Amino acid sequence: MDRSGGPPPETRKGEPLRPWTIPNAVSYVRLALLPVFLVLALGSGDGRDTSAALLYFAIAWGDQLDGLAARLTGQYSRLGSLLDPLTDRALVLCGVVVCWNFELLPRWALAVLAGRELFMLILSQFGMRKGMDLKINMVGRWAVWPIMLAIFLTLLVDTWVADASLYLGLALTLWATAIYVQDGLRFTKASS
């Protein structure tokens, strides 16, 4: 279960997608639950719904589950390396939609977060087309948890902890974005 070193060879560019693995099945379930979360949360009346919050938590926790399943089974795949961060982004964006709709968190911060997620989707597509191996940086790994915690908490109660967690996650995610941009520029310069 060692996470040190580079990404497993099965996840690199040019490897087969291998869609039918246990970790990918976890990601498929996570994706399938996103519309259910949206229906529960948006239908709640005020955005605060225990069922929606617990479902959001379960989908977020699934991120750990698919990674653990990959390490325990050795079932790494190119598709999994693309699907996992995409699912995380979709979960965050669904949370942003709910929080925006009910004004549960500061809208300016939600707008920055949504803009960053869309920017990263475009940047990752550009990087993939240029042949860049996309790697999650450690700051990016850290950033997702305070953001998901903020959304989860605010779906339950109105608390300053949710705002503070969002601001921490936003700072980390902008730092991670700067690292991704720097890596992309370095790759572009080296390949030209």
N, C-alpha and C positions, 0 to 999 in steps of 0.2 A: 504494500500500500504506500510505497514511497512515491512522493510527488516531486522530488527533486529532479533536476535535469530537464532536458528538452521534451517536447511533446512526443508521444508514442509515434513510431513510424507509420502506423496505420491511419493516422489523422492527417498526414501531409498531402500536399497537392499531388495529383496524379494517381493516388490510391483509389481503389473502388469505394463507392459510397457505403456499402454494407448496411442497408436499411433495417434488416431484421436482426436486431440485437436486443438484449434485455435493457441496456441503458436507453436505447432509442425508443423502446416501448414506453418507458417511463416518460420520456419527453413527449411522445404522442398523447399520452393520457393528460399530461400537463396542458398541452395545447387544446385538447378537447374540452377541458374544464374551464378554459377562459371565457367562452360565451355564457356558461352557467353562472360564473362569478359576476359577469356584467349584468345579467338578468336579475340576479338576486340583489346586487348592490344598487343598480339604477331603479329597481322597483321598490326600494325600501322606503321611499318618501323623503328621507333626510340624509341618506348615504351611510347612516350608522346602522349596521345590521350584523349581529353576531354570526349568523350562518355565512354571510358573505365574507366576513373577516376571517373566520376559521377556514373557509375554502381558500381564500387568498394565502393564508399561512401554509396550508397543505401544498398548494401549487409551488410556493416559494421553497418549502422544505424539499420538494421533489428535486430541486436543483442539487441538493446534497446527495439525495438518493441515487440519481442517475450517475453521478460521479463515483459514488461508492460502489455501485453495481459494476461500473466499467473497471474499476481497480480490482474488485474481488473476482470477477469473471474473466478479466483480460480481454473483454469485448470492446475494444476501441474501434472507432470507425471515422472515416472522413465525414460522413453525414452527421454523426454525433458531435463532432468538433464544430460544425456549423449550426446544427439544430439547437444545441444547448444555449449558446449566447443569444440566438434569435428568440428562443422561448423566454429567456429572462427579460429581453427588451420588450417583448409583447406583453408580459406580465406587468412590467413597470408602466408601460403605456396604458394598459387597461386601468391600472390604479390611478394614473394621472387623469384619465377621462372621468372616472367617478369623483375623484377629489375636486376636479375643476367644476363639474356639473353642480356639486353641492357646496362649493367653496369651503371645503374641509381643511385645505392647506393654502398658504399664500399663492395666489395665482401667478405672480411674477416668477416664483421659484419653480412652479409646475411648468410654466412656459419655457424657462431655461432648460429644464430637465427634458421636456418633450423635444425641444430643438436639438439638444445634444444627442438624444437617441436617434432621431432622424438623420442627423449629420453622420453619426457612426454607421448607420445602415448604408448610406451612400458611400462613405469612405471605405467600408469593408468591401462593397461591390467593386469599387475602383481597384482596390488592392488585389482582389482575387483575379480580376481581368488582367492585371499586370503580372500575375504569377507570384505574388507575395504570399508566403505562408503566414496566416493570421494567428497570432499568439495573444492570449489574454495576459495582460500585465498584472502584477500583484496588486497595484493600487486599484486597478479595475475590479479585481476580485473583492477587495475590501469595500469598495464604494457601493456595491449593490446591496449589501446587507443593511446599512443604516437607512437607505432609501426604502427598501421593502418593509423594514421595521416601522418607519414613519407612516407608510400607507396603512399597514396592518393596525397600528395603534389608533390612527385617526378614524378608521372604520368602526372602532369600538367606542372610543370616548374622545372628548375634546381635552387635549392635554398639551402642555408646553413641551413635553418630551418628544412628541411627534414632530413638532416644528424644529426642535434642536437636532433631532436625528436627520430630518430632511436637509437641514443646512450643512451638517457634517457630511452626509452622503453627496450632496451637491458639490461641496468643495473637493472631495475625493474624486468624484466623477470628472470634474473639469481638469484636475491634475492628471488623471488617467488619459483623458482626451488629448492633452498636450503631449504626453508620452507617445500615444498612438500616432499623432501627426508627425512628431519628430522621427519616429521609426519609419513612417511612410516616406518622408522626405529623404532620409538616409538611404532607403531601399531604391527610390527613384534615381537618386544621384549615382549610386553604385551600379545600377543596371544600364545607365546611359553612357 
